[in-house]
């Protein structure tokens, strides 16, 4: 563990000022204002410890993995495999061989659809997902619907932004083979009732897939307690590098699934007549892996683990409660969700008379980075009655002072647009 990582961890509680020291980008000024980074649901910033871990790989033991017996090859292989083990411990998987490194949560969910789905689904079988899903957990199933003739159903969202559990009970039937659910919404911040939906899936004998891209950066995740069959996440949303994510899958399922990609490293033997597959997880990691990124993801997991996921969740809950109170008092601001149930500090809203893109551009003039658009959740946008929203999403290095800066800037923007 590096000295800089030790420095961030106070003896008691969570000290955001000390945490912010590990993120040099937060010292930037944008248009002569201090950067207020509130686009964390899209991607988070990276701590020095993660960057240093990747630099050490490139500067000290850069080599391809699994192919060499020299010292550098051995060291890189050990570090890459250790990163799998860190992720496994982080989400309490039974075995590190249940952790597949992929590019992102999108690829992880496509892997499930294109391997398990193609091998096991038949015409007339049902797949049920929610209307709250990111496109990554909709489009792959639509493609299987069009090619295989499966039936795709959607659990509706109520007017106050939560899943309709009564409708879910009706939609999940003995014909349902898989239920997919976003653990936490990237639009509404809603933390979904996983156990209730999982139990409905189990009653039908269906697999249960969780999209954890928004949950695992912010809260403790235990895949054994969740009893999901698959769990997908992106490294860049949890302080890690881009180009790396992971899919957790129960070993019994992964062993029966065909490979997603084929070629180097995912094979045991190749002849002119046939090939056999490597052991898990390498069976699903074809070709030269993103070694540096995997090591960086492991370092990000170390950072989060040292701070403590319960500490992070409690800090963000307090911050989110404060932001919710302040945003609700902004006249002309329509906030979506956050009316009941548990939520993360993710806030989608619109300002009366101001297009979201114009609002985001104006906020940037105050040094405040937010997202505008449909957030890769167009079915949910349609349900909520709009095409786009502004979205402010908070993380462990944000502060109440930054909430105040956001609210003050919104007031100035309303004056500018005379809204």
C-alpha positions, 0 to 999 in steps of 0.5 A: 500500500502506498504512503499516499493511500495511507494518508487519505484514511483518517483514524475515524470517519470519512474526511473528504478534504483528505480524500480530495488531495488524491485527485489533482484534477479537482484543483483545476480552474474552468473559465476562472472558476474552481472545477466542480465535477458532477458528472460521476455517473458517466465517469469518475475521476482517478486517484493518484494511487490508481495512476501510479499503479499503472505507471509502475507496470509500464515503467517496471514490469511491462510484459505480456501475460501467460506467455513468458517464463521470464521475470517481467512476464511472471510479475505482470501475470501475477499482478493481473491475476491478483487484480481478479482476486481483488475484485472477487474479494470486493464483491464477495464472489466465491472464487476469483475465477468467477471474475471475467475482465471485459472492456466495460459493463456494456460488453459484460451484458453483451457477453451474457446475451451472446453466449448464454442467451444464444445457447439457451434461449428459444423462440417463445422464451421470455426475457424480462427487464425493467423500463429503467435499464441502460441501453446496454441491458435492452439492445442485446435482448432486442437483437436476440428477440429479432434473431431468435424470436424470444419475447422481451418484456419490460417492468414499468416504472411508476409516476414517482420513479420506482419499479411497479412490483405488482406489474413485475409479478404479472410479467414474470411467468413460467416462460421467463428464462432470464430477468435483467435489472439495473441495480441503481438507476443512472437517471433517477438514482433509485436503488432497486428492490433487488431481492423482490425481483430476484425472488420473482425470477427464482419462482419462475426458474429464471436466471437473474442478471444485475447491472451494477455499473452505478451501484458498485462504486457507491455501496457495498456489494455482496454477490452471494447475498444478492444471489445474482447469476451475473453482475456487470460493472465498469471500472471507469465509474469506480475510480479505475481506468477506461477500457476495463470492467468485469462480469461476475458469473456463477462458475457453474454457468460460466463453465457451460457457456461457449466463449464470447471471442476466440483466438489467443489465450482462450484456448487449451488446444488447437488442431486442424480439426477442433479446439478446446477451451482454457480454464476460467476466467481465461476462456472468456479473455481472448487475445492480449488483455488490457493488463495495465488497465486490469492492474489499475482496476485492482488499485482502484478497488484497493482505494475504495476498500481502504476508505470503506464502502460503508463509509463512502455510502454514508458520506454520499447519503448525507451529501445527497440528502443535502443536495436534494433539499437544496434542489427542491427549493430552486424555483422552476426546477423539476426533479425526477424521482427521489419521491420514495425509496432509497436513492443514490446522489444522482439527480436528473432535473430540468429548468423551466424554459431552458433546454438541458444542453443550454443549461449544461453549457451555461453551468460549464461557464461557472466551472460546473460539469454536469451531463445533459441528454437522455443518459442512454435510457431513452425508454425511461425518458419517454416514460417520464415525458421528456427527451433530455434532462440535466443530471448532477451526479455526486461521488466521494470527493464532492462536498456540500460547498459544491452543492451550494455552488451548483444551486447558486449557478442555477439561480444565475442561469435562470436570470441569464435566460430570464426563466 
